[in-house]
Amino acid sequence: MTTVVISQPMYYPWVGFMAQMAFADVLIWLDDAQFSKGSFTNRVQVRHGQTTKWMTIPLVRGASFPRIMDLGLPGEELFLAHRALLSQSLRVRPYRQQALKLFDETMVPGSVVGRLIASAEIPGERWGILPARRMRSSAMGVEGTSWNRVLSLVQAVGGTRYVTGHGAAAYLCHEAFEAASIGVEYMVYDPVPWDQGDAFFTPYVANLDLYSSVDPSVALQHLRPATVGWREHLRRLECR
């Protein structure tokens, strides 16, 4: 079995995506997808007292509908501000300095997409869940749109199992994957809470929140990766 995970790059993606990464034998970054305003591509929440605050990479003026891979890199002062925000957000965490050092490592030169990918891959590597096979869709020469392209990308790397997030239920043709002998499974998000310093807890924050809070050797226990088959996932949606 070869499990494939496909995702648009995101800025320090939340632990739910990191749990999804833990299943992957092959991780494909959909870097040539069109950027969607309001998505998690260029922003993520961080803890801020008893609430949360957005940490956002603003768009540099350019194409009206840019691909993620074409997003321009803002000035470095923005990322210094993000570092300061993280330092304040994580101030009571036992591994705060390690998290800030990781932030520095993800500031790779050249492009926004490089930093987005690094913000997922470097924590994943530290937690032992980063797959050896990783690629960008822009370099694969696979054409198509919507679920047809997803299916073709999975086939291009010899995938036999596709693990995806909940949003895919709105557009995937599950029967087409089944006809191609590829199983589709959906994530079951159930992270184990970690100490965020007070009674208020949310998992919907940057992965650095968990990184700063627990030793890397126990991070997977908090991610608690789990999936369910596509038929069961659709049944659960109908029962809501």
NORMOPE-V59427 format. One record per backbone hydrogen bond with DSSP energy under -1.0 kcal/mol. CO is the residue of the C=O (numbers start at 1). NH is the residue of the N-H. If there is no record, write none. Layout:
BEGIN
CO_NH / CO_NH
END
This chain:
BEGIN
2_160 / 2_161 / 3_25 / 3_26 / 4_163 / 5_28 / 7_30 / 14_17 / 14_18 / 15_19 / 16_20 / 17_21 / 18_22 / 20_23 / 21_24 / 26_5 / 27_135 / 28_7 / 29_31 / 29_137 / 30_33 / 31_69 / 33_68 / 36_39 / 40_11 / 42_57 / 44_55 / 45_206 / 46_53 / 48_51 / 51_48 / 53_46 / 55_44 / 66_35 / 67_70 / 68_71 / 75_78 / 76_80 / 77_81 / 78_82 / 79_83 / 80_84 / 81_85 / 82_86 / 83_87 / 84_88 / 85_89 / 86_90 / 88_91 / 90_93 / 93_96 / 95_99 / 96_100 / 97_101 / 98_102 / 99_103 / 100_104 / 101_105 / 102_106 / 106_108 / 111_115 / 112_116 / 113_117 / 114_118 / 115_119 / 117_120 / 117_121 / 118_122 / 120_124 / 121_125 / 122_126 / 123_127 / 124_129 / 133_27 / 135_29 / 136_139 / 137_140 / 145_148 / 145_149 / 146_150 / 147_151 / 148_152 / 149_153 / 150_154 / 151_155 / 152_156 / 154_159 / 155_158 / 160_183 / 161_4 / 162_185 / 164_187 / 165_168 / 166_169 / 167_170 / 168_171 / 168_172 / 173_177 / 174_178 / 175_179 / 176_180 / 177_182 / 178_181 / 183_162 / 184_230 / 185_164 / 186_228 / 203_205 / 206_209 / 207_211 / 208_212 / 210_213 / 210_214 / 212_95 / 215_218 / 219_222 / 219_223 / 220_224 / 222_192 / 226_188 / 228_186 / 229_233 / 230_234 / 231_235 / 232_236 / 233_237 / 234_238 / 235_239 / 237_240
END
